[in-house]
C-alpha cells in the first residue's frame, strides 16, 4: 500500500482515538487519568502526538513522519509548529484537535 494511503489510515485511527478520549500534558492517560505510554494497553485517552504514535505503532516510521507533517501543516496556520505545544495550549479543545485531524485527512484525500 502507498505511503499516502497508510498515512490517511493512521490519521483516521488517531482521530478515532482522540474522539474516544483526549489528553493534555501527557501523550496518553489511563482510566484514572495517570500518564502512561501511548503504546500501553491501559491508555484510554491521547494527545495529538500520542494518538499518532499509537496509530502508527509497529509501522514504517515514514507513516509517523508524514502524519505529523500533515498535522503541522494544519496547525501552522495558527502560528504553531510543534504539535505538543499546540495540543497543550491554554484553551485548546478536543473538538479543535479532531477538526485538525479531519482537515489533514481531507487534504491528503484530495491529493490521492
KEKE-901906 format. One record per atom (N, C-alpha, C): residue number from 1; residue in three letters; atom name; x, y, z. Coordinates in steps of 0.001 Angstrom, whole numbers. Layout:
BEGIN
+-----+------+------+---------+---------+---------+
! seq ! type ! atom !      xx !      yy !      zz !
+-----+------+------+---------+---------+---------+
! NUM !  ALA !   CA !       X !       Y !       Z !
...
+-----+------+------+---------+---------+---------+
END
This chain:
BEGIN
+-----+------+------+---------+---------+---------+
! seq ! type ! atom !      xx !      yy !      zz !
+-----+------+------+---------+---------+---------+
!   1 !  UNK !    N !     831 !   -1184 !       0 !
!   1 !  UNK !   CA !       0 !       0 !       0 !
!   1 !  UNK !    C !     875 !    1246 !       0 !
!   2 !  UNK !    N !     317 !    2314 !    -520 !
!   2 !  UNK !   CA !    1102 !    3533 !    -654 !
!   2 !  UNK !    C !    1250 !    4260 !     682 !
!   3 !  UNK !    N !    2294 !    5070 !     758 !
!   3 !  UNK !   CA !    2540 !    5880 !    1950 !
!   3 !  UNK !    C !    1362 !    6819 !    2194 !
!   4 !  UNK !    N !     814 !    7384 !    1139 !
!   4 !  UNK !   CA !    -331 !    8285 !    1263 !
!   4 !  UNK !    C !   -1520 !    7560 !    1896 !
!   5 !  UNK !    N !   -1847 !    6380 !    1376 !
!   5 !  UNK !   CA !   -2965 !    5599 !    1901 !
!   5 !  UNK !    C !   -2739 !    5242 !    3368 !
!   6 !  UNK !    N !   -1538 !    4790 !    3692 !
!   6 !  UNK !   CA !   -1223 !    4394 !    5067 !
!   6 !  UNK !    C !   -1250 !    5598 !    6021 !
!   7 !  UNK !    N !    -852 !    6757 !    5532 !
!   7 !  UNK !   CA !    -887 !    7962 !    6357 !
!   7 !  UNK !    C !   -2327 !    8371 !    6648 !
!   8 !  UNK !    N !   -3182 !    8328 !    5638 !
!   8 !  UNK !   CA !   -4599 !    8643 !    5840 !
!   8 !  UNK !    C !   -5206 !    7664 !    6840 !
!   9 !  UNK !    N !   -4898 !    6403 !    6673 !
!   9 !  UNK !   CA !   -5403 !    5369 !    7585 !
!   9 !  UNK !    C !   -4949 !    5653 !    9023 !
!  10 !  UNK !    N !   -3690 !    6023 !    9197 !
!  10 !  UNK !   CA !   -3155 !    6332 !   10531 !
!  10 !  UNK !    C !   -3824 !    7570 !   11121 !
!  11 !  UNK !    N !   -4012 !    8596 !   10311 !
!  11 !  UNK !   CA !   -4668 !    9806 !   10801 !
!  11 !  UNK !    C !   -6117 !    9540 !   11200 !
!  12 !  UNK !    N !   -6791 !    8700 !   10451 !
!  12 !  UNK !   CA !   -8168 !    8321 !   10821 !
!  12 !  UNK !    C !   -8193 !    7591 !   12155 !
!  13 !  UNK !    N !   -7264 !    6667 !   12340 !
!  13 !  UNK !   CA !   -7200 !    5927 !   13600 !
!  13 !  UNK !    C !   -6852 !    6862 !   14752 !
!  14 !  UNK !    N !   -5908 !    7765 !   14545 !
!  14 !  UNK !   CA !   -5540 !    8723 !   15583 !
!  14 !  UNK !    C !   -6738 !    9600 !   15939 !
!  15 !  UNK !    N !   -7465 !   10040 !   14941 !
!  15 !  UNK !   CA !   -8668 !   10855 !   15189 !
!  15 !  UNK !    C !   -9699 !   10065 !   15992 !
!  16 !  UNK !    N !   -9885 !    8793 !   15661 !
!  16 !  UNK !   CA !  -10817 !    7936 !   16392 !
!  16 !  UNK !    C !  -10417 !    7838 !   17866 !
!  17 !  UNK !    N !   -9118 !    7653 !   18105 !
!  17 !  UNK !   CA !   -8618 !    7566 !   19474 !
!  17 !  UNK !    C !   -8889 !    8856 !   20247 !
!  18 !  UNK !    N !   -8662 !    9982 !   19610 !
!  18 !  UNK !   CA !   -8884 !   11273 !   20265 !
!  18 !  UNK !    C !  -10363 !   11493 !   20544 !
!  19 !  UNK !    N !  -11214 !   11087 !   19617 !
!  19 !  UNK !   CA !  -12653 !   11216 !   19856 !
!  19 !  UNK !    C !  -13089 !   10424 !   21081 !
!  20 !  UNK !    N !  -12476 !    9265 !   21285 !
!  20 !  UNK !   CA !  -12797 !    8443 !   22453 !
!  20 !  UNK !    C !  -12301 !    9072 !   23741 !
!  21 !  UNK !    N !  -11151 !    9727 !   23668 !
!  21 !  UNK !   CA !  -10586 !   10346 !   24859 !
!  21 !  UNK !    C !   -9375 !   11181 !   24507 !
!  22 !  UNK !    N !   -9417 !   12443 !   24894 !
!  22 !  UNK !   CA !   -8342 !   13382 !   24578 !
!  22 !  UNK !    C !   -7569 !   13736 !   25839 !
!  23 !  UNK !    N !   -6275 !   13942 !   25687 !
!  23 !  UNK !   CA !   -5400 !   14241 !   26812 !
!  23 !  UNK !    C !   -4571 !   15484 !   26532 !
!  24 !  UNK !    N !   -4222 !   16159 !   27597 !
!  24 !  UNK !   CA !   -3265 !   17265 !   27539 !
!  24 !  UNK !    C !   -2169 !   16959 !   28539 !
!  25 !  UNK !    N !    -988 !   17500 !   28284 !
!  25 !  UNK !   CA !     152 !   17384 !   29209 !
!  25 !  UNK !    C !     651 !   15951 !   29406 !
!  26 !  UNK !    N !     248 !   15034 !   28551 !
!  26 !  UNK !   CA !     751 !   13646 !   28565 !
!  26 !  UNK !    C !     386 !   13024 !   27223 !
!  27 !  UNK !    N !    1271 !   12177 !   26704 !
!  27 !  UNK !   CA !     985 !   11509 !   25430 !
!  27 !  UNK !    C !    -255 !   10637 !   25527 !
!  28 !  UNK !    N !    -440 !   10002 !   26694 !
!  28 !  UNK !   CA !   -1612 !    9159 !   26917 !
!  28 !  UNK !    C !   -1883 !    9079 !   28413 !
!  29 !  UNK !    N !   -3109 !    8720 !   28743 !
!  29 !  UNK !   CA !   -3507 !    8553 !   30140 !
!  29 !  UNK !    C !   -4372 !    7305 !   30267 !
!  30 !  UNK !    N !   -4330 !    6724 !   31477 !
!  30 !  UNK !   CA !   -5182 !    5562 !   31736 !
!  30 !  UNK !    C !   -6546 !    6046 !   32246 !
!  31 !  UNK !    N !   -7403 !    5121 !   32618 !
!  31 !  UNK !   CA !   -8760 !    5497 !   33024 !
!  31 !  UNK !    C !   -8800 !    6301 !   34321 !
!  32 !  UNK !    N !   -7706 !    6303 !   35065 !
!  32 !  UNK !   CA !   -7608 !    7107 !   36284 !
!  32 !  UNK !    C !   -6910 !    8434 !   36018 !
!  33 !  UNK !    N !   -6651 !    8716 !   34737 !
!  33 !  UNK !   CA !   -6008 !    9946 !   34272 !
!  33 !  UNK !    C !   -4524 !   10018 !   34608 !
!  34 !  UNK !    N !   -3914 !    8879 !   34927 !
!  34 !  UNK !   CA !   -2471 !    8831 !   35161 !
!  34 !  UNK !    C !   -1743 !    8751 !   33824 !
!  35 !  UNK !    N !    -631 !    9459 !   33660 !
!  35 !  UNK !   CA !     133 !    9359 !   32411 !
!  35 !  UNK !    C !     643 !    7932 !   32190 !
!  36 !  UNK !    N !     522 !    7462 !   30958 !
!  36 !  UNK !   CA !    1053 !    6163 !   30550 !
!  36 !  UNK !    C !    1646 !    6322 !   29159 !
!  37 !  UNK !    N !    2443 !    5350 !   28744 !
!  37 !  UNK !   CA !    2995 !    5356 !   27396 !
!  37 !  UNK !    C !    1862 !    5192 !   26383 !
!  38 !  UNK !    N !    2002 !    5840 !   25243 !
!  38 !  UNK !   CA !     941 !    5756 !   24232 !
!  38 !  UNK !    C !     756 !    4339 !   23689 !
!  39 !  UNK !    N !    1735 !    3472 !   23888 !
!  39 !  UNK !   CA !    1597 !    2086 !   23438 !
!  39 !  UNK !    C !     975 !    1181 !   24508 !
!  40 !  UNK !    N !     737 !    1716 !   25696 !
!  40 !  UNK !   CA !     206 !     925 !   26802 !
!  40 !  UNK !    C !   -1226 !     460 !   26527 !
!  41 !  UNK !    N !   -1513 !    -766 !   26906 !
!  41 !  UNK !   CA !   -2876 !   -1290 !   26791 !
!  41 !  UNK !    C !   -3827 !    -554 !   27731 !
!  42 !  UNK !    N !   -3268 !      92 !   28740 !
!  42 !  UNK !   CA !   -4093 !     842 !   29699 !
!  42 !  UNK !    C !   -4484 !    2225 !   29186 !
!  43 !  UNK !    N !   -3851 !    2682 !   28119 !
!  43 !  UNK !   CA !   -4126 !    4023 !   27600 !
!  43 !  UNK !    C !   -5558 !    4114 !   27070 !
!  44 !  UNK !    N !   -6270 !    5145 !   27538 !
!  44 !  UNK !   CA !   -7652 !    5345 !   27091 !
!  44 !  UNK !    C !   -7887 !    6743 !   26515 !
!  45 !  UNK !    N !   -6951 !    7650 !   26729 !
!  45 !  UNK !   CA !   -7051 !    8954 !   26100 !
!  45 !  UNK !    C !   -5655 !    9407 !   25675 !
!  46 !  UNK !    N !   -5631 !   10209 !   24619 !
!  46 !  UNK !   CA !   -4376 !   10535 !   23949 !
!  46 !  UNK !    C !   -4325 !   12000 !   23552 !
!  47 !  UNK !    N !   -3122 !   12559 !   23588 !
!  47 !  UNK !   CA !   -2909 !   13863 !   22975 !
!  47 !  UNK !    C !   -2718 !   13618 !   21473 !
!  48 !  UNK !    N !   -2583 !   14676 !   20695 !
!  48 !  UNK !   CA !   -2440 !   14527 !   19249 !
!  48 !  UNK !    C !   -1228 !   13667 !   18877 !
!  49 !  UNK !    N !     -93 !   13949 !   19487 !
!  49 !  UNK !   CA !    1118 !   13175 !   19191 !
!  49 !  UNK !    C !     997 !   11743 !   19685 !
!  50 !  UNK !    N !     457 !   11566 !   20876 !
!  50 !  UNK !   CA !     269 !   10225 !   21421 !
!  50 !  UNK !    C !    -651 !    9382 !   20548 !
!  51 !  UNK !    N !   -1696 !   10002 !   20013 !
!  51 !  UNK !   CA !   -2624 !    9279 !   19136 !
!  51 !  UNK !    C !   -1932 !    8865 !   17835 !
!  52 !  UNK !    N !   -1110 !    9746 !   17284 !
!  52 !  UNK !   CA !    -357 !    9389 !   16073 !
!  52 !  UNK !    C !     605 !    8246 !   16390 !
!  53 !  UNK !    N !    1303 !    8362 !   17517 !
!  53 !  UNK !   CA !    2242 !    7298 !   17901 !
!  53 !  UNK !    C !    1529 !    5964 !   18051 !
!  54 !  UNK !    N !     380 !    5971 !   18701 !
!  54 !  UNK !   CA !    -381 !    4723 !   18896 !
!  54 !  UNK !    C !    -868 !    4177 !   17553 !
!  55 !  UNK !    N !   -1376 !    5048 !   16696 !
!  55 !  UNK !   CA !   -1917 !    4627 !   15402 !
!  55 !  UNK !    C !    -842 !    4082 !   14464 !
!  56 !  UNK !    N !     389 !    4503 !   14676 !
!  56 !  UNK !   CA !    1472 !    4067 !   13781 !
!  56 !  UNK !    C !    2424 !    3088 !   14454 !
!  57 !  UNK !    N !    2089 !    2648 !   15664 !
!  57 !  UNK !   CA !    2949 !    1745 !   16431 !
!  57 !  UNK !    C !    3252 !     492 !   15619 !
!  58 !  UNK !    N !    4536 !     183 !   15461 !
!  58 !  UNK !   CA !    4954 !   -1016 !   14750 !
!  58 !  UNK !    C !    4924 !    -902 !   13239 !
!  59 !  UNK !    N !    4653 !     295 !   12736 !
!  59 !  UNK !   CA !    4602 !     505 !   11291 !
!  59 !  UNK !    C !    5840 !    1280 !   10835 !
!  60 !  UNK !    N !    5975 !    1421 !    9554 !
!  60 !  UNK !   CA !    7060 !    2168 !    8947 !
!  60 !  UNK !    C !    7095 !    3588 !    9533 !
!  61 !  UNK !    N !    8274 !    4012 !    9997 !
!  61 !  UNK !   CA !    8392 !    5335 !   10619 !
!  61 !  UNK !    C !    8009 !    6456 !    9655 !
!  62 !  UNK !    N !    8102 !    6218 !    8364 !
!  62 !  UNK !   CA !    7713 !    7229 !    7379 !
!  62 !  UNK !    C !    6243 !    7606 !    7520 !
!  63 !  UNK !    N !    5425 !    6665 !    7945 !
!  63 !  UNK !   CA !    3999 !    6941 !    8151 !
!  63 !  UNK !    C !    3828 !    7914 !    9310 !
!  64 !  UNK !    N !    4556 !    7671 !   10388 !
!  64 !  UNK !   CA !    4514 !    8578 !   11543 !
!  64 !  UNK !    C !    4952 !    9973 !   11132 !
!  65 !  UNK !    N !    6058 !   10056 !   10415 !
!  65 !  UNK !   CA !    6575 !   11358 !    9972 !
!  65 !  UNK !    C !    5581 !   12095 !    9088 !
!  66 !  UNK !    N !    4975 !   11373 !    8151 !
!  66 !  UNK !   CA !    4012 !   12009 !    7255 !
!  66 !  UNK !    C !    2766 !   12470 !    7992 !
!  67 !  UNK !    N !    2283 !   11652 !    8934 !
!  67 !  UNK !   CA !    1104 !   12039 !    9721 !
!  67 !  UNK !    C !    1412 !   13300 !   10528 !
!  68 !  UNK !    N !    2572 !   13336 !   11173 !
!  68 !  UNK !   CA !    2959 !   14520 !   11944 !
!  68 !  UNK !    C !    3114 !   15742 !   11048 !
!  69 !  UNK !    N !    3685 !   15551 !    9874 !
!  69 !  UNK !   CA !    3851 !   16659 !    8925 !
!  69 !  UNK !    C !    2505 !   17235 !    8518 !
!  70 !  UNK !    N !    1545 !   16376 !    8270 !
!  70 !  UNK !   CA !     218 !   16855 !    7865 !
!  70 !  UNK !    C !    -454 !   17653 !    8984 !
!  71 !  UNK !    N !    -323 !   17190 !   10214 !
!  71 !  UNK !   CA !    -898 !   17938 !   11340 !
!  71 !  UNK !    C !    -159 !   19265 !   11509 !
!  72 !  UNK !    N !    1166 !   19253 !   11381 !
!  72 !  UNK !   CA !    1939 !   20502 !   11475 !
!  72 !  UNK !    C !    1505 !   21497 !   10404 !
!  73 !  UNK !    N !    1223 !   21008 !    9196 !
!  73 !  UNK !   CA !     752 !   21886 !    8125 !
!  73 !  UNK !    C !    -560 !   22558 !    8501 !
!  74 !  UNK !    N !   -1439 !   21813 !    9136 !
!  74 !  UNK !   CA !   -2737 !   22364 !    9547 !
!  74 !  UNK !    C !   -2561 !   23390 !   10666 !
!  75 !  UNK !    N !   -1783 !   23068 !   11678 !
!  75 !  UNK !   CA !   -1668 !   23955 !   12844 !
!  75 !  UNK !    C !    -770 !   25156 !   12599 !
!  76 !  UNK !    N !      58 !   25098 !   11575 !
!  76 !  UNK !   CA !     956 !   26226 !   11306 !
!  76 !  UNK !    C !     176 !   27484 !   10945 !
!  77 !  UNK !    N !   -1040 !   27322 !   10437 !
!  77 !  UNK !   CA !   -1860 !   28498 !   10128 !
!  77 !  UNK !    C !   -2292 !   29223 !   11400 !
!  78 !  UNK !    N !   -2169 !   28550 !   12541 !
!  78 !  UNK !   CA !   -2483 !   29160 !   13841 !
!  78 !  UNK !    C !   -1225 !   29635 !   14558 !
!  79 !  UNK !    N !     -90 !   29601 !   13858 !
!  79 !  UNK !   CA !    1155 !   30077 !   14440 !
!  79 !  UNK !    C !    1920 !   29043 !   15243 !
!  80 !  UNK !    N !    1492 !   27792 !   15183 !
!  80 !  UNK !   CA !    2172 !   26723 !   15915 !
!  80 !  UNK !    C !    2987 !   25865 !   14953 !
!  81 !  UNK !    N !    4126 !   25385 !   15429 !
!  81 !  UNK !   CA !    4959 !   24484 !   14626 !
!  81 !  UNK !    C !    5278 !   23216 !   15393 !
!  82 !  UNK !    N !    4818 !   23147 !   16628 !
!  82 !  UNK !   CA !    5062 !   21990 !   17477 !
!  82 !  UNK !    C !    3712 !   21420 !   17894 !
!  83 !  UNK !    N !    3473 !   20155 !   17579 !
!  83 !  UNK !   CA !    2168 !   19532 !   17844 !
!  83 !  UNK !    C !    1875 !   19488 !   19338 !
!  84 !  UNK !    N !    2862 !   19156 !   20155 !
!  84 !  UNK !   CA !    2649 !   19067 !   21600 !
!  84 !  UNK !    C !    2247 !   20430 !   22166 !
!  85 !  UNK !    N !    2962 !   21476 !   21782 !
!  85 !  UNK !   CA !    2630 !   22821 !   22263 !
!  85 !  UNK !    C !    1225 !   23227 !   21827 !
!  86 !  UNK !    N !     875 !   22917 !   20590 !
!  86 !  UNK !   CA !    -458 !   23251 !   20074 !
!  86 !  UNK !    C !   -1537 !   22476 !   20836 !
!  87 !  UNK !    N !   -1338 !   21179 !   21007 !
!  87 !  UNK !   CA !   -2307 !   20337 !   21720 !
!  87 !  UNK !    C !   -2521 !   20848 !   23145 !
!  88 !  UNK !    N !   -1432 !   21248 !   23812 !
!  88 !  UNK !   CA !   -1482 !   21628 !   25227 !
!  88 !  UNK !    C !   -1764 !   23108 !   25466 !
!  89 !  UNK !    N !   -1942 !   23872 !   24397 !
!  89 !  UNK !   CA !   -2154 !   25314 !   24549 !
!  89 !  UNK !    C !   -3401 !   25604 !   25386 !
!  90 !  UNK !    N !   -3290 !   26627 !   26207 !
!  90 !  UNK !   CA !   -4406 !   27045 !   27055 !
!  90 !  UNK !    C !   -5632 !   27321 !   26177 !
!  91 !  UNK !    N !   -6742 !   26761 !   26557 !
!  91 !  UNK !   CA !   -7986 !   26979 !   25816 !
!  91 !  UNK !    C !   -8224 !   26004 !   24678 !
!  92 !  UNK !    N !   -7234 !   25178 !   24357 !
!  92 !  UNK !   CA !   -7399 !   24192 !   23276 !
!  92 !  UNK !    C !   -8528 !   23236 !   23654 !
!  93 !  UNK !    N !   -9330 !   22840 !   22674 !
!  93 !  UNK !   CA !  -10426 !   21911 !   22935 !
!  93 !  UNK !    C !  -10249 !   20622 !   22131 !
!  94 !  UNK !    N !  -10894 !   19596 !   22604 !
!  94 !  UNK !   CA !  -10894 !   18316 !   21909 !
!  94 !  UNK !    C !  -11448 !   18491 !   20492 !
!  95 !  UNK !    N !  -12485 !   19289 !   20350 !
!  95 !  UNK !   CA !  -13091 !   19500 !   19035 !
!  95 !  UNK !    C !  -12106 !   20136 !   18058 !
!  96 !  UNK !    N !  -11294 !   21054 !   18543 !
!  96 !  UNK !   CA !  -10284 !   21676 !   17679 !
!  96 !  UNK !    C !   -9258 !   20648 !   17217 !
!  97 !  UNK !    N !   -8886 !   19757 !   18097 !
!  97 !  UNK !   CA !   -7914 !   18721 !   17751 !
!  97 !  UNK !    C !   -8524 !   17768 !   16721 !
!  98 !  UNK !    N !   -9748 !   17352 !   16949 !
!  98 !  UNK !   CA !  -10432 !   16470 !   15995 !
!  98 !  UNK !    C !  -10546 !   17160 !   14633 !
!  99 !  UNK !    N !  -10905 !   18439 !   14634 !
!  99 !  UNK !   CA !  -11024 !   19180 !   13364 !
!  99 !  UNK !    C !   -9693 !   19255 !   12616 !
! 100 !  UNK !    N !   -8597 !   19415 !   13350 !
! 100 !  UNK !   CA !   -7279 !   19461 !   12702 !
! 100 !  UNK !    C !   -6980 !   18133 !   12006 !
! 101 !  UNK !    N !   -7307 !   17029 !   12665 !
! 101 !  UNK !   CA !   -7092 !   15724 !   12049 !
! 101 !  UNK !    C !   -8000 !   15552 !   10825 !
! 102 !  UNK !    N !   -9229 !   16003 !   10929 !
! 102 !  UNK !   CA !  -10153 !   15911 !    9792 !
! 102 !  UNK !    C !   -9622 !   16711 !    8609 !
! 103 !  UNK !    N !   -9128 !   17900 !    8872 !
! 103 !  UNK !   CA !   -8584 !   18742 !    7792 !
! 103 !  UNK !    C !   -7356 !   18085 !    7157 !
! 104 !  UNK !    N !   -6486 !   17518 !    7973 !
! 104 !  UNK !   CA !   -5291 !   16836 !    7436 !
! 104 !  UNK !    C !   -5702 !   15641 !    6567 !
! 105 !  UNK !    N !   -6698 !   14901 !    7005 !
! 105 !  UNK !   CA !   -7193 !   13755 !    6235 !
! 105 !  UNK !    C !   -7780 !   14219 !    4917 !
! 106 !  UNK !    N !   -8599 !   15245 !    4955 !
! 106 !  UNK !   CA !   -9224 !   15764 !    3739 !
! 106 !  UNK !    C !   -8183 !   16272 !    2751 !
! 107 !  UNK !    N !   -7144 !   16916 !    3262 !
! 107 !  UNK !   CA !   -6069 !   17422 !    2390 !
! 107 !  UNK !    C !   -5381 !   16262 !    1666 !
! 108 !  UNK !    N !   -5061 !   15211 !    2401 !
! 108 !  UNK !   CA !   -4416 !   14066 !    1771 !
! 108 !  UNK !    C !   -5336 !   13333 !     810 !
! 109 !  UNK !    N !   -6590 !   13225 !    1163 !
! 109 !  UNK !   CA !   -7552 !   12552 !     263 !
! 109 !  UNK !    C !   -7719 !   13315 !   -1040 !
! 110 !  UNK !    N !   -7618 !   14638 !    -978 !
! 110 !  UNK !   CA !   -7724 !   15452 !   -2197 !
! 110 !  UNK !    C !   -6532 !   15214 !   -3126 !
! 111 !  UNK !    N !   -5383 !   14884 !   -2532 !
! 111 !  UNK !   CA !   -4188 !   14601 !   -3337 !
! 111 !  UNK !    C !   -4298 !   13233 !   -4000 !
! 112 !  UNK !    N !   -4769 !   12265 !   -3216 !
! 112 !  UNK !   CA !   -4771 !   10877 !   -3670 !
! 112 !  UNK !    C !   -5990 !   10504 !   -4417 !
+-----+------+------+---------+---------+---------+
END
